[in-house]
Amino acid sequence: MDTKLTLKLDKFVIEQAKEYASLHKRSLSRIIESYLKTLINRDKNEDESDIEISPFVKSISTGVKIPADLDYKSEMLKHLEDKHK
């Protein structure tokens, strides 16, 4: 459920934020909401990791687990050899 919120911000910041939102074809409200969600989630997950992952990167996650010891060079070589047989 969406609820109205009134903020007092510097006029220049508002103008620049509106321009940014327009360029990215998003509403300023949704950008601010997304930012606040990021802050909230970061506080909740602070113990899990020191690395901050952007909401965009999280949205494209496939859920595939990659082994830490994966030799990507040999895997790429195998892939290319199979591809060009």
C-alpha positions in Angstrom: 0.0 0.0 0.0 1.5 3.3 -1.0 1.3 6.2 1.4 2.1 9.9 0.7 5.2 11.4 2.2 6.2 15.1 2.2 10.0 15.9 2.2 11.8 19.2 2.4 14.9 19.1 0.2 17.3 21.6 -1.4 15.8 22.9 -4.6 18.9 22.0 -6.6 18.8 18.4 -5.3 15.2 18.1 -6.3 15.8 19.4 -9.8 18.8 17.1 -10.4 16.9 14.1 -9.0 14.0 14.8 -11.3 16.3 15.0 -14.2 18.0 11.7 -13.2 14.6 10.0 -12.8 13.5 11.2 -16.2 16.7 10.0 -17.9 16.3 6.6 -16.3 12.5 6.4 -17.1 11.6 5.9 -13.4 9.6 8.0 -11.0 11.4 9.9 -8.3 9.2 8.3 -5.7 10.3 4.8 -6.8 13.9 5.8 -6.9 13.7 7.1 -3.3 11.7 4.0 -2.2 14.3 1.7 -3.7 17.1 3.6 -2.0 15.3 3.4 1.4 14.7 -0.3 0.9 18.5 -0.7 0.3 19.3 1.1 3.5 16.8 -1.1 5.5 18.0 -4.3 4.0 21.7 -3.4 4.5 21.0 -2.9 8.2 19.2 -6.2 8.4 21.9 -8.1 6.6 24.9 -6.2 8.0 26.2 -9.4 9.8 26.1 -11.4 6.6 28.6 -9.6 4.4 30.8 -6.5 4.2 30.2 -6.3 0.4 27.3 -4.2 -0.8 25.5 -5.6 -3.8 23.3 -3.2 -5.7 19.6 -4.0 -6.1 20.1 -4.3 -9.9 22.7 -7.0 -9.5 20.5 -8.8 -7.0 17.6 -8.6 -9.5 19.6 -10.4 -12.2 20.9 -13.2 -9.9 20.3 -16.7 -11.3 20.7 -18.5 -8.0 23.4 -20.7 -9.5 26.2 -21.5 -7.0 29.7 -21.4 -8.4 32.4 -23.3 -6.6 35.1 -21.1 -5.1 37.8 -23.3 -6.6 36.4 -23.1 -10.2 39.2 -22.8 -12.8 37.3 -20.6 -15.2 40.2 -20.6 -17.8 40.1 -24.4 -18.2 36.3 -24.4 -18.3 36.4 -21.7 -21.0 39.0 -23.8 -22.9 36.8 -26.9 -22.7 33.8 -24.9 -23.9 35.7 -23.5 -26.9 37.1 -26.8 -27.8 33.6 -28.4 -27.8 32.2 -25.5 -29.7 34.7 -25.7 -32.5 34.9 -29.5 -33.0 
